[in-house]
Amino acid sequence: MILRPVALEYVHLTWPLVKHYIEAGLTIGEVGEKFLTIDHMLAKVTSGQTLLCVFVDEDNKIHGALTMAFYNEPLHRVALVSSLGGKLVCNASTLAQIRAVAKMNGATILQAYGRPSIVRMLRKFDIKPTYTTVEQLL
């Protein structure tokens, strides 16, 4: 599996092919998509605020996608994976590629949102939880 960032000028062509992968990765917690809808994510990607990447095989068939936003903190430039979805797209090889894309964009630290199950799985790859987010609908 190869991770390929999607150039901004090709997002409109790629989005219909990967929308369901991104949407699957957005549903987290009680609030779920009400916190960030698929339309919000499309706006973030098309405005350049968030990077869209696709996972393809050697035949260029898409198997998954992720979104990654970058922001600056006093000590780090953060790469935040805000959505990840697909089949067999989370393994040592693809995580190394995610790290490489983050570094190419100047990131010094990688963070991600995730359900408890993905957090447990990522521990196998030496990715440790740093915060626990709680929520309540008001």
N, C-alpha and C positions, 0 to 999 in steps of 0.2 A: 504494500500500500504506500502510495506517495502522496504527501501533503502539498497542495499547490495553492498559493495565495491567488485570489481572483483580482485582476486589475479592475479598477473602478469603472472603466469604460465597458467591461464585460459583465458587470453585475446584473444588468437587466436581462441578459441572455441566460445567465446561470441560475438566477434566483428561482424560477419555476421548477428547475430540476432538483433543487436542494431545500426548498422551503420546508418540506415535511421533516427533514432531518433537524433543521434549526428549531422548528416548532416543538418537536419532541424534547429537545434539550432545554426548552424554556420553562416547562411546567415543573415548578419547585414549590413545595410547601403548600400551605392552606391558601395563600393568595394566588399561586399559580400564574397563569398568563395575565391576570389582572394587574400584576406589577409591571410587566413588560410584555406587550402583545407582539405577535409576529409583524404587525404593521409598524410598531415602534422600531423593531429591529431592522426592518427594511429601510426605514427612514435613517437610522443610524449608519447602516452600511452604505446607502446611496449618497449620503452626505460626507462620507469619508471619516466619520467619527469612529467607526468600527470596521475591522478588516474581516472579509469573508474568505475562508479557505475551504477547499474541497479535498476529499480523500479519493484518489483514483487508483485503479489497478493498471497493469502493464498495457491493457487494451484501451485505456483512458475511460473506462466505465466508472461512474461515480458510485461510491459506497458509503459516503457520509460527508458531513460538513461541520465546520465550527466557526464561531465568531470570536474575535479577539479585539479588545479595546486597549488602548495605551493611555496612561496618565502618569503625571509626575508627582512624586512625593519628595520631601526634603532629602531623604537618603537613597531613594531608588526611583527608577523609571519602571513602572509596573505594567506587565502584560496580563490582562484579565481575560481569561476564557469565560465568556458569558453564556455560551451554548455549545454543546457538542452532541452530535447524534449520528447514528449509522451502525452498520454491522461490522464487527471486528476491527474497529478503528481506535481502540484504546489498548495499546501494547507498548512494549519497550521501544520498538522501532518508531512508531508514530509519535510517542511522547518525545523522543529525541528530535524528531522533525518539528514538533510544536515548539520545543525549546529553541531550535535553530531559527525559526521564523521570528520568535520573540526577540532573540538576540540581534537579528538583522534589523529590527526596528528599534534598537537601542535599549531594550529592556534589560534590567539587572535582576529582576525577580519575576517569577511566574505565579499567578494566583488563578483560582477557578471557583465558580459556584458549583455546588453539587449536592445531590441527595445523599443521605447517609450510606447507601449502598455503593455509590461511586467513591465516596471518601474512603471506605474500607478497602476497595479495590486499589485505589491509588497509593495506599500505604505500601503495597507490594513493590512499588516503583520509587520508594523513598520520598514520596510527596506527603508531607505531614499537614494535618489540620492546624490552623493557627487561631481561628475564631469560630465561635458558634453563633449563628444568627437565630434569633427567635422572632416570632411575629404574632400579631393579633389583628384581625380585621376590626376596624372601628366604624 
